[in-house]
Amino acid sequence: MSIFKKDKPKYYRLDNILKKEAQYNIIFGERSNGKTFAVLEHGLKIFGETGKQLAIVRRWKEDFRGKRGQTMFDAINDAGLVEKYTNGEYSHISYYSARWYLSNWDEKLNKYVFDTSKPFAFGFALSEMEHDKSTSYPDVTTICFDEFLTRQFYLPDEFVTFMNVISTIVRQRKDVTIFMLGNTVNKYCPYFVEMGLTNIPNMQQGSIDVYSYGDSELKVAVEFADNINKNKDSNFYFAFDNPKLKMITSGTWELDIYPHLPYKYTPKQVIFTYFIIFDDNILQCEIIETGKECFTYIHRKTTPIKNESSDLIYTLDYYSSKPNVKRNIMKPATPYEKKITLFFTNNKVFYQDNEVGEIVRNYVNVAQKERII
């Protein structure tokens, strides 16, 4: 047994980002570093001091059902923070029907008894937003959107849906603070584009950027949470030589491994060129015929597209009536487009690097989920 005392694990704290006094506070970093705990504790502290409530936003209603709803505050309960912030009046947070209540254990009834006079927190699911429009929440002053980043699918027009939830809660007020929390699972997120958060791909761990918007008082603070436990014990379980696990161990952005160009080619072997524009990235895609095989290679383009009126362009960034501008690469309409789609369905696509692969993966995901009216 070691004679040295082991340091206690450190967890994320809100201190630095709260100093920015922003209305929106976007925090992303490694998994299980205490982001959600910090915001839930912050909401509990405010409720204990002022009676002002917390709203918890998730993407799907299943995130609140049954045990998932109850376990959300397990760490807060286990840490004894309910007694701390209610001066010993309550000891527990209990869940019922998308609401959380302060409660105490009743020995006779052998269960927790809620204080139903006023919920401590409300749950909102973006997928169920229509059901909340007619309800008023005048005492909610803290909003926590947990796990807003995903590698799966965002809802159609999700940013607008989230704004509608904010509108339902704030009404005519200016006293609400919003926290948006995420793990570093996906650098390409519709919220970043919609909110004009242009520097996120360049941020370093431990840094905070603040965005302002013209003459508006609105401020958005964005924090790339530092990796405060670089040598935590649990890293032992993720020591495989797999770069996708760095998100868990160090908080860097998660990237899949994508096929790179298998060999060099000459300009004469490029038989067709098309482009993908996504999330302010321009990608040049080349169909290459070597004599033995045919594939498409995708790489960054750092200069503008020369022939925008004639080159085939796939983009979700804007709508166009031009016949050469298309939206979904997986829904071909012409013989040329069908051949391009086959490269993707037959795994004949190669990428400059994993970042380019991520851009294309996100483009395809969004295109496939796009709502057509």
N, C-alpha and C positions, 0 to 999 in steps of 0.2 A: 504494500500500500504506500502511495506517495505521501511524503511528509509535508508536501507543499499544499497550501490551500488553493483550491481551484476557483478561478474567477467565475462569478455568476454570469449567465448569459445576459447580454444587453439587448434592449428592444427599442424600436423606433419611438420617438417622441415628437409631438407637434410643435415644440417650442420655436424652432427656427421658422417654420412656415407661417405660424400665427403672427409673428412679428411683421409680416408683410401686409397684414390687415386687408386681405383680398376677399372678395365675395365668393369666388370659386377657388378651391384649393385642390389641385390635382397632384396625387402622390402615387408614384409607382416604384417598384423595387422587387427584391427577392421575396419568394414565398415565405410565409410564416415569420416575418420579421417584426410583427406587432402593429402594423398599419391600422388594421380594423380595430384591434383592441384599444389603440390610442384614441380613435375617434369615438368609439362607444363609451369609453371612460369620460371623454370630454363632454359628450351629451348627457351622461348621468350626472356629472358635476354641475352642469348648468341647470338641470332639472331640480337637483337638491337645493341649489341656491336661489332659483327664481321661479321654479314651476314651469319653465318653458320646455317644450317637448322636442323629441327627436323623430325624424322620418328616415326610415331605412329603405332604400330603393335597390331592387334587384331586377334582373332581366326577365325571369320566369316566375310564375306563381308557385311552381313546385319548390322553389328555394325557401318558401316559408311554411310549407306543409308539415304538420306533425312534428317529428323529432328535429327536423332541420330548423324550425322556428325556435324551439326550446333551447337547442344547443348553441344558438348564436351568442348567448350571453353566459355560457358555462364558465369561460375564463374570468369574466367579471365577477360572477358569483363566487368562484373558488378563491379569488384574491381578496375577498372580504370588502370589496369597494362599495357595495350597497350600504352596509352599515356605516362606513366612513362618510359617505356623501349625504346620508340621511340622518346623521347624528344618532345612529342606533335605533331609529324608528322602524326600519325595515331591514331584512337580512337577505333578500333574494329577489331576482327578477323572473317572473313567470310569463308564459306565453299562452295566448288564446285568440284564435281567429284573426290572425294578422295584426295583433296588438300585444304589447308587452306591458305588464303591470308590476308594480312593487308588491311584495308579498312577505308573509311570515309563516313559519311552520306551526301548524296547529297539532299539538300532541293528541288531543281527543279525536280529531277527525283523521289524523295520520296523513295529512297532506298540506300543501301550501295554500293559504287563503289569500286571495287577491284583495288589494285596495281598488275597487272598481269605480271609485269616484272620478278618477282621472288616469288615463293610460300614460305611461312614461314614454312610449314610442309607438309609431304606426309603421306598418309594412306596405310598400307600394311595389307592384310588379308592372314593369313596362308593358308586358304582353296583355295586361288587364286594365290599361289606363282608362278606357272608356267608362269603367264602373266607378271611378273616383271623381269624375268631373263635378258632380253636383254637391259634393261634401265640402265643408269648410274646416280649415285647420289653423285657426288664428293664433294658437300658442306654439306652433312648430317654428323654431328659429334655427334649428340645425338639421341639415340633410346629409345623409351618408349614402352615396351610391357605391356599393361594394362590388368588386370584380367587374368593373366596366370594360376592362380589356379582355378579349377572348381570342382564341385561335380557331374557334368554331364559326358560328354565323351570327351576325348582328341582325336585328329586326329591320324590316324595310323602313326607311326614313327614321331610324332609331333616334338620331339626334333631335329631330323635331318632336318625337314622342316624349323624350326626356324633358325637353323644354315645356311641353304641355303639362307634365307632372309638376315641374317647378312653378308654372303659372297657377295651377290648381292650389298649390300650397301658399305661395306668397301673396296672391291677390294684389292688393294695393300697397303692400308693405315694402320696407327697405331694410329690415332687421334680420334677414335670413342669411346664414353662412352655409355654403355647400362644399362638401368634401367628395371627391371622386377618387376611388382607390383601385389599384390594379397591380397584378404581378407582371413582370416583364416577359409576357408570353407572346406579344405581337406589337412590333414597332409601328405597324401601319393600321391606323384606327380612324374611322370616320369622324370621331369627335375632334381629333387633332386638326383635321382639315377644316371642319365646320367652325371651329373656334379660332382659327388662324394661328395655331401653335406651331410655327414654322421651324423652330430650332430644336424640337425634341430629338430628332435623329442624331444631333450633334452634342447632346448634353452628356456631361460626365457625372458619375456617381457622387452624391454629396452636394450637387449644385442645385440652385433654385433660380428659375427665370420668372420674371414678372411681366405680364402683357397688359397694356392699356389700349383703349379704343377711342381714339379721337378726343372729342370734348366730353365724352361720357365719364362718369365717376367709376365705371366698372373696372375692376382689376381681377386678373386671373394669375394666381401663383402656381407654378409647376415645379415640383421637387422630384428629382431622381434620387431616391433614398439611398444613403450610403450603406455599404456592406459592413455593418458594425460588428459582426461576429465572423471574421474571416476564417477562423480555425475552429468553428463549432464542431462538437462531437459528431453530430449527425452527418457531416460531410463524408464520414467513413463509409456510409452506405451508398454513396454516389461517386465512388472513385474510378468508375469505368472510363475508358478512353473514349468518351462520347461528348462532343461539344454541346449537344442539346441539353445536357444536365447542368451546364454552367449557370442557367437561370436559377436553379435550386441552390447551388452552392455559393454563388457569388453575386447573383442579382443582375448579371448582364442579360441582354436581350436573347430570348430563345430563338434559335434558328434551326430549321430542318437541314438535312444534308441533301443537296441537289446534284444531279449529274453535271459534270463539267465537260467542256469540249474535249473529245477523246484524242484529237490530233489537229495539227495545223491545216489550214486551207488557203487557197489562193483566191484573189478576186474573181478570176475567171470561173471558179466553181460556184459562185453565188448566182443562182438563177432567178431569184426573186427576193425583193426586200419589202417588208411591211413594218408597221410601228404599233407599239402599245403605249398609251399615255395614261398613267394612273397615279393619283396622289402626288401630282406635280413632278413625277418622274417620266422621262421620255426614254423608251427602250427601243432599240433597233433590232429587228428580227430578220434573220437571213435564212433563206432556204438554200441549202448547200447540197450539190450533187457531186459526189466523188468518183462516180463510175461504178463503185461497188454498193454504195448505199446513199440514201437521201435523208436528210434530217433538217431540223431548224435550230439555229443557234441564236440566243438572245443575250444582248449586252447593252450597257448604258450608252446613251447618245448625249453628248455634252453640248452639241450645237443644235440650232433650230432645224426642223424638217424643211428641206428646200422646196419640195413639190407638194405642199399641203393640199392643193386642188386636185391632185391626181394620185398620189401615193395612198395605198390602203392603210387606214388608221383605225385602230380600235381604241375607243376611249369612253369612259363614263363621266368625264369631267364636264362635258357639254353635249347638247343636242345639236344635230346638224341635218339639214336636208340634202347635203351633198351625197351622191351615191358611193363615194370612196370612204366615207366615215361610218363606221359600224360600232355597235355597242358590245355585243356578246360574242366572243370568239368561238364559243361552244354551240352557237346557233347559226350555222352557215346558211347563206341564201344563194350563193353563186358557186359555180364549179371551183373557182380559185379558193374560195372560203372553205369549201368542203375538204379540199386537199390540206389546207392549213389545220383544220380541226382534227384531221386524222393523225397528224404528228403528235397532238396532245393525247388523243385516245390510245395511240399505239406506243406511247412512251418514247418518242423520237425527238425529244426536246432537250437541249443542253444549255447551260447557263454560264455566264461569265463568272459568277460567284454565288454564294448562298444568299446574299442580300438581294440580288436580282431574282433568284428563285422565289424568295419571300414576296417580292413585289408582284410577280406574276401569279403566285398562289392566291394572294389577297384579291387581285383584280378578278380572277376567275370566280372566287367565292362570292364576291359582291355582285358580279354580273349575273351569276346563276340565281341569286336571291332577289334580284331587282324586280320591283313591282311595275308591271306594264298596265297602264290605264287605257 
